[in-house]
Amino acid sequence: MPEYQRPQCLSNIHREEIADGLIRVGCHYHTDRLLDDSFQRADISLPTSLASSVGKRRTEYLAGRWCAREALRLLGVEGIPGMGSDRAPQWPDGTVGSITHSKGTAEVMVADARHWLAVGLDTEQWLTAERADRLCRELLTSEEREHLRGLSPIQRANRITLIFSAKESLFKALYPLTGKRFYFHDAARRNPRSLTLLTTLTEQWKHGTEIPFRWRERQQGVLSWIALPR
């Protein structure tokens, strides 16, 4: 049995096997329930760089690492991802994964690296119509914006939220592989279930490469992910 306890600030732990060797674990977190000994009880170390962070950021970190450990255990791996100099998770050997937080929810997806090359996961609250319109040009290419014509304000906002989330998942999947940063206009949703790269990152990940993504719509927002098989 684990020699740690679930801290009071975490609730509603849920686990799912998405595919063979691909695990998702999520939870709700409550900043107002974070205690001085929450990290100690959970047997999770708080990085020095986060020691003076606000309670929300520390609770997010605790929730993400708790879910990551649970997901790794389901793969038969003991460990907790560290944090690199770029603040990206550093996954145990033989695994790949991704962590996301949004409005009191943490989600983690991990995979067996023998079968999966990379994973990217993102969750977003539905954008309001007003905010979606403000962010539209920043998040979407002109081609993507053309496909918004004829949609109602709420349909536009939901479409923009989905594309935003999918592009975040794409970055989380490809940045660890390529070491190259890229931006929202460097990919476009030309097909309903995929993104197309509009820039060349490496010889393998070139302009025109089509990358499938999946998503789930929820009452409060959307969860998207990209899992690249070997």
C-alpha positions as CSV (number, residue, x, y, z in Angstrom):
1,M,0.0,0.0,0.0
2,P,1.2,3.6,-0.6
3,E,2.9,5.2,2.3
4,Y,1.2,8.6,1.7
5,Q,-2.2,10.1,2.2
6,R,-4.5,12.0,-0.1
7,P,-4.4,15.6,1.1
8,Q,-7.8,17.3,1.9
9,C,-7.3,19.8,-0.9
10,L,-7.8,17.0,-3.5
11,S,-11.1,15.3,-4.3
12,N,-13.0,13.3,-6.9
13,I,-10.0,11.3,-8.2
14,H,-10.9,9.6,-11.4
15,R,-8.9,7.1,-13.5
16,E,-9.3,5.9,-17.1
17,E,-7.4,3.8,-19.6
18,I,-7.7,5.6,-22.9
19,A,-5.9,3.0,-24.9
20,D,-3.3,0.3,-24.2
21,G,-0.5,1.9,-22.3
22,L,-2.2,5.3,-22.3
23,I,-3.7,6.4,-18.9
24,R,-5.6,9.5,-17.8
25,V,-6.1,10.5,-14.1
26,G,-7.8,13.7,-13.0
27,C,-9.0,15.3,-9.8
28,H,-10.6,18.5,-8.3
29,Y,-8.4,20.7,-6.2
30,H,-9.4,23.2,-3.5
31,T,-7.0,26.0,-2.7
32,D,-8.8,26.9,0.5
33,R,-8.1,23.4,1.9
34,L,-4.3,23.4,1.3
35,L,-2.6,22.9,4.7
36,D,1.0,23.5,5.8
37,D,1.6,19.7,5.8
38,S,-0.3,18.8,2.6
39,F,2.9,18.2,0.6
40,Q,4.4,16.2,3.5
41,R,1.3,14.0,3.8
42,A,1.2,13.4,0.1
43,D,5.0,12.6,0.1
44,I,5.5,15.1,-2.8
45,S,8.3,17.6,-2.7
46,L,7.5,21.3,-3.4
47,P,10.2,22.8,-5.7
48,T,12.2,25.6,-4.2
49,S,11.1,27.9,-7.0
50,L,7.5,27.5,-6.0
51,A,8.0,27.8,-2.2
52,S,6.9,31.4,-2.2
53,S,4.2,31.0,-4.8
54,V,0.5,31.8,-4.0
55,G,-1.6,29.0,-2.7
56,K,-3.4,28.5,-6.0
57,R,-0.1,27.7,-7.8
58,R,1.1,25.4,-5.0
59,T,-2.2,23.5,-5.0
60,E,-2.1,23.2,-8.8
61,Y,1.3,21.7,-8.6
62,L,0.3,19.2,-5.8
63,A,-2.8,18.1,-7.7
64,G,-0.9,17.6,-11.0
65,R,1.9,15.6,-9.3
66,W,-0.6,13.5,-7.3
67,C,-2.5,12.6,-10.5
68,A,0.8,11.9,-12.3
69,R,2.0,9.5,-9.6
70,E,-1.3,7.7,-9.7
71,A,-1.2,7.4,-13.5
72,L,2.3,6.2,-13.5
73,R,1.4,3.5,-10.9
74,L,-1.2,2.2,-13.2
75,L,1.5,1.8,-15.8
76,G,3.6,-0.1,-13.2
77,V,6.1,2.8,-12.8
78,E,6.9,4.3,-9.4
79,G,7.8,8.0,-9.4
80,I,6.8,11.6,-9.7
81,P,7.8,13.8,-12.6
82,G,10.3,16.5,-11.7
83,M,10.3,20.1,-13.1
84,G,12.8,21.2,-15.7
85,S,14.4,24.6,-16.0
86,D,11.6,25.5,-18.5
87,R,9.0,24.3,-15.8
88,A,8.0,21.4,-18.1
89,P,7.5,18.0,-16.3
90,Q,10.4,15.7,-16.4
91,W,8.9,12.2,-16.8
92,P,10.5,9.0,-15.4
93,D,12.5,6.9,-17.9
94,G,10.3,4.8,-20.2
95,T,7.3,7.2,-19.9
96,V,5.9,10.3,-21.6
97,G,3.1,12.5,-20.3
98,S,1.4,15.8,-19.9
99,I,-0.3,17.8,-17.1
100,T,-3.0,20.4,-17.4
101,H,-4.9,22.6,-14.9
102,S,-8.0,24.7,-15.2
103,K,-10.4,26.3,-12.7
104,G,-10.0,23.7,-9.9
105,T,-9.4,20.7,-12.1
106,A,-6.1,18.9,-12.7
107,E,-5.7,16.3,-15.5
108,V,-2.7,14.1,-16.3
109,M,-2.1,11.7,-19.2
110,V,0.8,9.3,-19.2
111,A,2.0,6.7,-21.6
112,D,4.4,3.8,-22.0
113,A,7.2,5.2,-24.2
114,R,7.7,1.8,-25.8
115,H,4.4,2.3,-27.6
116,W,3.8,6.1,-27.5
117,L,6.2,8.8,-28.8
118,A,4.6,11.8,-27.0
119,V,1.5,13.0,-25.3
120,G,-0.1,16.4,-25.1
121,L,-3.1,17.2,-22.9
122,D,-5.0,20.5,-22.3
123,T,-8.2,21.5,-20.6
124,E,-9.9,24.9,-21.0
125,Q,-13.1,26.5,-19.7
126,W,-15.4,27.6,-22.5
127,L,-14.5,31.1,-23.5
128,T,-17.3,33.7,-23.4
129,A,-18.4,35.1,-26.7
130,E,-16.8,38.5,-25.9
131,R,-13.5,37.0,-24.8
132,A,-13.4,34.6,-27.8
133,D,-13.8,37.5,-30.2
134,R,-11.0,39.4,-28.5
135,L,-8.6,36.4,-28.7
136,C,-9.7,35.2,-32.1
137,R,-7.0,36.8,-34.2
138,E,-4.3,35.7,-31.7
139,L,-5.4,32.1,-31.6
140,L,-6.7,31.3,-35.1
141,T,-5.2,31.7,-38.6
142,S,-7.1,33.7,-41.2
143,E,-8.1,30.3,-42.8
144,E,-9.6,29.1,-39.5
145,R,-11.4,32.4,-39.0
146,E,-13.1,32.0,-42.4
147,H,-14.8,28.9,-41.1
148,L,-16.4,30.8,-38.3
149,R,-18.7,32.6,-40.7
150,G,-22.3,31.8,-40.1
151,L,-21.9,30.5,-36.6
152,S,-23.8,31.9,-33.7
153,P,-21.8,33.8,-31.0
154,I,-21.8,30.8,-28.7
155,Q,-20.9,28.4,-31.5
156,R,-18.0,30.7,-32.5
157,A,-16.8,30.9,-28.9
158,N,-16.9,27.1,-28.5
159,R,-15.1,26.5,-31.8
160,I,-12.4,29.0,-30.8
161,T,-12.0,27.3,-27.4
162,L,-11.6,23.9,-29.0
163,I,-9.0,25.1,-31.4
164,F,-7.2,26.9,-28.6
165,S,-7.1,23.8,-26.5
166,A,-6.0,21.5,-29.4
167,K,-3.1,23.8,-30.2
168,E,-2.0,23.8,-26.6
169,S,-2.1,20.0,-26.7
170,L,0.0,20.1,-29.9
171,F,2.6,22.3,-28.3
172,K,2.8,20.0,-25.2
173,A,3.3,17.0,-27.4
174,L,5.8,18.4,-29.9
175,Y,7.9,20.7,-27.7
176,P,9.6,17.9,-25.7
177,L,10.3,16.0,-29.0
178,T,11.7,18.9,-31.0
179,G,13.0,21.4,-28.4
180,K,11.4,24.1,-30.7
181,R,8.9,26.6,-29.5
182,F,6.1,27.5,-31.9
183,Y,2.9,29.5,-31.8
184,F,-0.8,29.5,-32.5
185,H,-0.4,30.6,-36.1
186,D,2.1,27.7,-36.7
187,A,-0.7,25.2,-36.9
188,A,-4.3,25.1,-38.3
189,R,-7.3,23.0,-38.0
190,R,-8.0,22.2,-41.6
191,N,-9.9,19.0,-40.9
192,P,-12.3,18.4,-38.0
193,R,-10.1,15.9,-36.1
194,S,-6.5,17.0,-36.9
195,L,-4.1,20.0,-36.9
196,T,-1.7,20.7,-39.8
197,L,1.7,22.2,-39.1
198,L,2.4,25.5,-40.9
199,T,6.0,25.5,-39.9
200,T,8.9,23.1,-40.0
201,L,10.2,22.1,-36.6
202,T,12.5,19.2,-37.5
203,E,13.0,16.8,-40.4
204,Q,10.3,14.6,-38.9
205,W,7.8,17.4,-38.0
206,K,7.6,19.4,-41.2
207,H,5.3,22.0,-42.7
208,G,2.2,20.2,-43.9
209,T,2.3,17.3,-41.3
210,E,-1.2,16.4,-40.2
211,I,-1.5,15.4,-36.5
212,P,-4.8,13.9,-35.2
213,F,-6.3,15.1,-31.9
214,R,-9.2,14.0,-29.8
215,W,-11.4,15.9,-27.4
216,R,-14.3,15.7,-25.0
217,E,-16.8,18.4,-24.4
218,R,-17.9,19.0,-20.9
219,Q,-20.4,21.3,-19.2
220,Q,-17.8,23.8,-18.1
221,G,-15.2,23.4,-20.9
222,V,-13.3,21.0,-23.2
223,L,-10.5,18.5,-22.7
224,S,-8.3,17.8,-25.7
225,W,-5.3,15.5,-26.2
226,I,-2.8,14.3,-28.7
227,A,-1.2,10.9,-28.4
228,L,1.5,10.1,-31.0
229,P,2.0,6.3,-31.4
230,R,5.4,5.0,-32.4
